Amino acid sequence: MHPKKVLKLGSFVSLMSIMIMLVASACAPTAPAASGGATTGSEAPIVLNVWVYPYWSGITGKEDPATSTPLDIWKYMGEKFTAEHPNVTFNFEAMDWGTGREKVNIAISSHSTPDILAN
């Protein structure tokens, strides 16, 4: 396999793993209230803000760049996750490689970081 294909595949697998681990930890059930209240079976909605750096456009990286975006793969993974966890929604934002670091530093210093930062 060509080294660039291995790098893309490795990046994709590690991004998927990170996203699944972070979202799974955010969706972990909480302990019932001390008052002994019963649960209704529905879970509270969870909205996760996700900032990502673009690696390729589309889902596979082979789509036409004129009709695809760097967020396509993330939206695809989010839809797959939401299919099994309907109470979770994602707000994806693509970062710019030139100014992204500055945005992250400002977010950290102002205590307004995203729930997930994938770089």
Backbone as CSV, one residue per row, in Angstrom:
resi,resn,N_x,N_y,N_z,CA_x,CA_y,CA_z,C_x,C_y,C_z
1,MET,0.856,-1.178,0.000,0.000,0.000,0.000,0.900,1.239,0.000
2,HIS,0.510,2.225,-0.733,1.280,3.468,-0.854,1.324,4.181,0.498
3,PRO,2.465,4.746,0.894,2.593,5.403,2.199,1.565,6.506,2.443
4,LYS,1.191,7.272,1.401,0.201,8.332,1.593,-1.167,7.749,1.913
5,LYS,-1.502,6.610,1.290,-2.778,5.959,1.577,-2.795,5.436,3.009
6,VAL,-1.674,4.900,3.446,-1.572,4.408,4.823,-1.745,5.567,5.797
7,LEU,-1.121,6.711,5.501,-1.227,7.880,6.369,-2.669,8.364,6.440
8,LYS,-3.360,8.444,5.283,-4.756,8.874,5.273,-5.620,7.895,6.052
9,LEU,-5.424,6.591,5.828,-6.210,5.579,6.523,-5.935,5.646,8.021
10,GLY,-4.672,5.791,8.394,-4.321,5.888,9.813,-4.925,7.126,10.450
11,SER,-4.901,8.252,9.742,-5.506,9.478,10.262,-7.000,9.303,10.454
12,PHE,-7.651,8.696,9.463,-9.094,8.489,9.543,-9.446,7.595,10.730
13,VAL,-8.732,6.493,10.885,-9.014,5.558,11.984,-8.779,6.234,13.332
14,SER,-7.696,6.993,13.466,-7.436,7.640,14.752,-8.457,8.745,15.025
15,LEU,-8.899,9.476,13.998,-9.932,10.489,14.193,-11.235,9.851,14.635
16,MET,-11.601,8.741,13.989,-12.826,8.029,14.367,-12.734,7.563,15.825
17,SER,-11.593,7.006,16.200,-11.415,6.502,17.563,-11.529,7.623,18.583
18,ILE,-10.885,8.743,18.313,-10.936,9.875,19.233,-12.359,10.381,19.374
19,MET,-13.040,10.537,18.254,-14.406,11.050,18.298,-15.320,10.103,19.073
20,ILE,-15.209,8.815,18.813,-16.063,7.846,19.504,-15.773,7.850,20.999
21,MET,-14.505,7.892,21.385,-14.170,7.895,22.813,-14.686,9.146,23.509
22,LEU,-14.498,10.311,22.885,-14.935,11.552,23.508,-16.452,11.626,23.608
23,VAL,-17.128,11.230,22.556,-18.586,11.284,22.575,-19.144,10.251,23.540
24,ALA,-18.547,9.072,23.564,-19.015,8.040,24.488,-18.859,8.494,25.935
25,SER,-17.770,9.171,26.236,-17.590,9.643,27.611,-18.577,10.755,27.944
26,ALA,-18.916,11.571,26.960,-19.903,12.633,27.198,-21.297,12.067,27.361
27,CYS,-21.545,10.892,26.782,-22.884,10.290,26.832,-23.017,9.272,27.952
28,ALA,-21.997,9.118,28.758,-22.056,8.131,29.830,-23.209,8.445,30.771
29,PRO,-23.927,7.400,31.207,-25.061,7.646,32.093,-24.602,8.225,33.424
30,THR,-25.420,9.079,33.956,-25.108,9.661,35.265,-25.866,8.895,36.335
31,ALA,-25.402,9.030,37.535,-26.051,8.342,38.656,-27.425,8.951,38.901
32,PRO,-28.408,8.122,39.329,-29.729,8.661,39.623,-29.670,9.661,40.770
33,ALA,-30.616,10.555,40.802,-30.672,11.568,41.848,-30.811,10.909,43.215
34,ALA,-30.283,11.575,44.219,-30.325,11.040,45.582,-31.750,10.890,46.083
35,SER,-32.700,11.618,45.496,-34.077,11.534,45.952,-34.743,10.243,45.507
36,GLY,-34.039,9.455,44.676,-34.597,8.183,44.247,-35.578,8.331,43.104
37,GLY,-35.535,9.456,42.397,-36.456,9.680,41.293,-36.252,8.661,40.190
38,ALA,-37.330,8.226,39.579,-37.259,7.260,38.502,-36.924,7.975,37.198
39,THR,-36.270,7.249,36.322,-35.974,7.819,35.022,-37.144,7.555,34.086
40,THR,-37.312,8.418,33.103,-38.432,8.284,32.179,-38.076,7.460,30.956
41,GLY,-36.826,7.053,30.811,-36.400,6.279,29.667,-35.835,7.156,28.561
42,SER,-36.133,8.432,28.563,-35.558,9.324,27.560,-34.371,10.039,28.181
43,GLU,-33.356,10.215,27.382,-32.161,10.874,27.886,-32.168,12.339,27.503
44,ALA,-31.522,13.151,28.317,-31.443,14.584,28.059,-30.651,14.829,26.776
45,PRO,-31.041,15.826,25.996,-30.298,16.121,24.771,-28.881,16.612,25.068
46,ILE,-27.966,16.183,24.235,-26.564,16.575,24.362,-26.149,17.218,23.043
47,VAL,-25.617,18.424,23.109,-25.116,19.113,21.926,-23.614,19.292,22.107
48,LEU,-22.852,18.753,21.176,-21.401,18.837,21.261,-20.867,19.753,20.163
49,ASN,-20.084,20.737,20.576,-19.421,21.639,19.635,-18.065,21.036,19.290
50,VAL,-17.843,20.820,17.997,-16.643,20.135,17.531,-15.901,21.026,16.539
51,TRP,-14.642,21.307,16.845,-13.786,22.059,15.930,-12.818,21.070,15.306
52,VAL,-12.709,21.109,13.989,-11.835,20.170,13.295,-10.955,20.910,12.296
53,TYR,-9.768,20.382,12.094,-8.889,20.877,11.041,-9.163,20.043,9.792
54,PRO,-9.187,20.666,8.624,-9.495,19.922,7.404,-8.326,19.028,6.970
55,TYR,-8.651,17.783,6.670,-7.657,16.850,6.141,-7.911,16.586,4.663
56,TRP,-9.177,16.458,4.283,-9.556,16.280,2.888,-11.013,16.676,2.742
57,SER,-11.451,16.838,1.506,-12.850,17.155,1.246,-13.609,15.870,0.961
58,GLY,-14.851,15.826,1.408,-15.686,14.660,1.164,-15.544,13.623,2.259
59,ILE,-16.047,12.431,1.959,-16.006,11.346,2.941,-14.784,10.471,2.727
60,THR,-14.484,10.152,1.478,-13.338,9.291,1.194,-12.108,10.072,0.769
61,GLY,-12.283,11.343,0.437,-11.180,12.143,-0.067,-11.064,12.085,-1.578
62,LYS,-11.925,11.288,-2.209,-11.890,11.148,-3.662,-13.030,11.903,-4.341
63,GLU,-13.886,12.552,-3.561,-15.001,13.300,-4.124,-14.493,14.560,-4.814
64,ASP,-15.345,15.121,-5.643,-15.018,16.358,-6.347,-14.909,17.493,-5.333
65,PRO,-13.751,18.167,-5.253,-13.588,19.256,-4.288,-14.553,20.418,-4.512
66,ALA,-15.097,20.537,-5.723,-16.044,21.615,-5.992,-17.393,21.368,-5.327
67,THR,-17.709,20.106,-5.029,-19.017,19.791,-4.438,-18.913,19.208,-3.039
68,SER,-17.709,19.026,-2.528,-17.554,18.464,-1.189,-16.878,19.477,-0.268
69,THR,-16.947,19.197,1.034,-16.334,20.086,2.025,-15.510,19.266,3.011
70,PRO,-14.603,19.896,3.752,-13.845,19.178,4.771,-14.719,18.656,5.913
71,LEU,-15.921,19.192,6.063,-16.791,18.733,7.150,-17.620,17.511,6.779
72,ASP,-17.610,17.105,5.515,-18.435,15.970,5.085,-18.168,14.706,5.892
73,ILE,-16.900,14.367,6.089,-16.576,13.144,6.836,-17.057,13.242,8.276
74,TRP,-16.920,14.412,8.873,-17.341,14.586,10.264,-18.859,14.508,10.389
75,LYS,-19.564,15.135,9.449,-21.026,15.068,9.461,-21.493,13.628,9.255
76,TYR,-20.821,12.903,8.390,-21.139,11.500,8.140,-20.976,10.681,9.422
77,MET,-19.838,10.861,10.103,-19.608,10.116,11.355,-20.609,10.541,12.422
78,GLY,-20.928,11.839,12.470,-21.912,12.321,13.437,-23.279,11.724,13.193
79,GLU,-23.693,11.613,11.922,-24.987,11.014,11.598,-25.027,9.542,11.997
80,LYS,-23.940,8.829,11.772,-23.867,7.409,12.168,-23.985,7.281,13.691
81,PHE,-23.321,8.157,14.410,-23.391,8.107,15.873,-24.789,8.480,16.357
82,THR,-25.371,9.522,15.769,-26.694,9.989,16.180,-27.768,8.950,15.872
83,ALA,-27.548,8.112,14.874,-28.508,7.055,14.568,-28.666,6.103,15.756
84,GLU,-27.584,5.865,16.475,-27.643,4.986,17.648,-27.879,5.750,18.946
85,HIS,-27.586,7.044,18.946,-27.744,7.887,20.134,-28.495,9.145,19.725
86,PRO,-29.820,9.053,19.563,-30.592,10.183,19.016,-30.594,11.432,19.887
87,ASN,-30.179,11.324,21.125,-30.153,12.505,21.986,-28.893,13.346,21.795
88,VAL,-27.959,12.886,20.956,-26.693,13.591,20.737,-26.716,14.275,19.371
89,THR,-26.404,15.562,19.350,-26.239,16.286,18.092,-24.884,16.986,18.103
90,PHE,-24.387,17.268,16.920,-23.070,17.854,16.775,-23.155,19.174,16.024
91,ASN,-22.365,20.134,16.443,-22.138,21.380,15.706,-20.672,21.357,15.287
92,PHE,-20.443,21.110,13.992,-19.078,21.024,13.477,-18.645,22.366,12.916
93,GLU,-17.385,22.706,13.165,-16.796,23.912,12.596,-15.397,23.572,12.105
94,ALA,-15.138,23.858,10.831,-13.812,23.614,10.264,-12.873,24.742,10.649
95,MET,-11.720,24.375,11.150,-10.702,25.354,11.521,-9.823,25.627,10.310
96,ASP,-9.156,26.757,10.326,-8.225,27.135,9.281,-6.822,26.801,9.778
97,TRP,-6.019,26.157,8.921,-4.666,25.789,9.342,-3.817,27.012,9.648
98,GLY,-4.121,28.143,9.037,-3.328,29.352,9.264,-3.665,30.062,10.559
99,THR,-4.950,30.168,10.875,-5.376,30.935,12.049,-5.994,30.070,13.145
100,GLY,-6.051,28.779,12.919,-6.679,27.882,13.891,-6.026,27.889,15.258
101,ARG,-4.703,27.882,15.269,-3.977,27.869,16.553,-4.326,29.104,17.381
102,GLU,-4.413,30.262,16.714,-4.778,31.496,17.412,-6.194,31.388,17.992
103,LYS,-7.108,30.848,17.207,-8.482,30.687,17.682,-8.542,29.759,18.900
104,VAL,-7.788,28.682,18.855,-7.755,27.748,19.985,-7.165,28.425,21.216
105,ASN,-6.077,29.173,21.046,-5.464,29.868,22.180,-6.426,30.882,22.797
106,ILE,-7.149,31.614,21.957,-8.134,32.577,22.468,-9.246,31.852,23.214
107,ALA,-9.701,30.735,22.666,-10.766,29.968,23.320,-10.313,29.444,24.681
108,ILE,-9.076,28.985,24.762,-8.552,28.481,26.038,-8.459,29.608,27.053
109,SER,-7.930,30.748,26.636,-7.755,31.851,27.584,-9.090,32.471,28.006
110,SER,-10.105,32.357,27.164,-11.409,32.927,27.528,-12.377,31.878,28.081
111,HIS,-11.866,30.672,28.306,-12.672,29.582,28.873,-13.906,29.291,28.021
112,SER,-13.747,29.321,26.702,-14.858,29.032,25.791,-14.434,28.001,24.746
113,THR,-13.834,26.934,25.227,-13.337,25.903,24.321,-14.485,25.037,23.804
114,PRO,-14.252,24.383,22.648,-15.270,23.461,22.146,-15.287,22.199,22.997
115,ASP,-16.305,21.404,22.832,-16.358,20.129,23.565,-15.316,19.154,23.021
116,ILE,-15.098,19.208,21.701,-14.117,18.332,21.057,-13.288,19.163,20.094
117,LEU,-11.968,19.001,20.160,-11.056,19.634,19.213,-10.256,18.514,18.571
118,ALA,-10.460,18.315,17.288,-9.725,17.254,16.583,-8.698,17.919,15.695
119,ASN,-7.442,17.609,15.932,-6.397,18.164,15.082,-5.480,17.103,14.594
